[in-house]
Amino acid sequence: MEMADSSELRCLEIGAIREEAELCVILMHGLGADGHDFEDVARMWCEAALPRRWRFVLPHAEEMPVTINTGMRMPAWYDILDLSHPREVNWETVGASRRQIESLMEREPAPKMILAGFSQGAAMALEVGLRNQARIAGVLLMSGYLLESEERLAPRCEGALPIGVFHGSDDEVVPIRAAEGTVEALRRAGYAPTFKSYAGLGHSLAEEEMGDVLGWLSECGE
């Protein structure tokens, strides 16, 4: 089902209908992709969760020029200026996407919500989740990282927010050191993230990881 309201993010919806969902996972794709990138995986997780009623909302990021890709327009949650760690980004574009995702969250009445993402989408999930801790049941990062700078540190933990960090050891796009740095920064801010790396895995998902993520989602959804 496609939501085409031009004032809102277009989304793909998988699983339970909005009014019947026990758990809603808003899952954000990586740079240059769209919500269909995780359509099959979301369907698999929904089927594996039965008879629990899970719902996945897969938004499509709007297109924008991306500096690291020579200004080419593509689906992106924010403009990346440099591939440093932490990433140098255009914070205005980060804020614009954060507000769109927060608006999407307001439309979902499920009693439990998880923000999730892959790569740039994972960074966006964490960005939004740390600023909406009371509203969500957890944040899931797959091959992602924390958006942070010396002037803009992660918000402090307000309770016991579950954060799952899953990452390939041989990721050539977001190196494992970015995930390790994310975990360290989150711990300094008072969080207790779960962290698992996968030997030999690059910037992608593996079957073992998909099983681990399913288990993590199940724990958060209880």
C-alpha positions, 0 to 999 in steps of 0.5 A: 500500500502506497501513501501518496500525500505530498505533504507527508513521506510516502510509505510502504506498509507491511503486516497488520493494519494500523488500528490492529498492530501490537508493534509498529516498526518504522524502518528507514532505508539507506542512501540512494535506496527506498522503502522497497529495499526491506520489503521482503525482509519486513514480510519475513519478520511479520510472518515469523512473529505470528500470531503477534500482530506486527506492522512495518512502515517503510518510508521513502526518503525524498530526493536531495543533492548529496555532496559526497556523490558530486551533488547528484540527486538521490533519495536521502535522509540528509546530505553527507558532506564528508565520509569522516567518523563521525560523519560531517553532515548538513544538520538542516537536512537532518532536522527536516527529515527528523520532523517528517519522521516524527509526523509519521510516528504521530499517525501510528497508534500501536502501543509499542513502536520501534525506530529502525534503519539500515546505514544512513536510515539507521543513523536517522532512526537513532537521531529521532529515537534519542529525542523521542524516548518516551514514545518508543520501545527501542531503536535498531541500527543495522550497519549504522552510526550515531550522528554527533559532533563536538557541538552536538552531543547525543541526548542523555538517557531518560530511562532504559531505552533498548538500542540494538547495534548490529554490524558487519566486521568488514563493512567497507561503507560504514567501518566497524569502528564507527559502530564501536564509537557509536556504542561508546558514545551511547554508553557515555550518555547513559544507555546500555546498547546491545552490540553484535558484529558479524565476521566477514560481513560487509555493508549488507545483512546476513541470515544470522543477523536477520535472525538476531534482529528478529529476536531483538524485536521480539524482546522489545515487543513483549 
